[in-house]
Amino acid sequence: MTSENEATFISESPSVPKVLLFTDKKGIPIIYKGLSLTFEKKLFFGIVRSTDKDLLDKYKVKNTPSILVVKANEKKPQVYKGSIKFNEIFEFLNIYSEAFVAGGGSS
């Protein structure tokens, strides 16, 4: 995700929370790929490179890696403050995935 496509990414499917990973690394971290597959269709995942100063400033990110959950109807993103471990991030993100039900109803 870049500052050029950020507005579109955040506004598409407004009921689905967006998970943003701010990183200075190249590629996609394995842990992030795993989380993306785990929460497929429940959360949308984007990566912001540390070179995109506009987005770092907009989201007030001082250090990388940082993970934020952005919801279209909320002004402030939720910041993950734990360690970069799959289970801990999973527990944090699971709260946001439960609020969205694919298809908009019970099955």
Helices and strands as residue ranges (DSSP letters): H 6-11, E 18-23, H 30-38, E 44-49, H 53-58, E 66-70, E 78-79, H 86-97, G 102-104
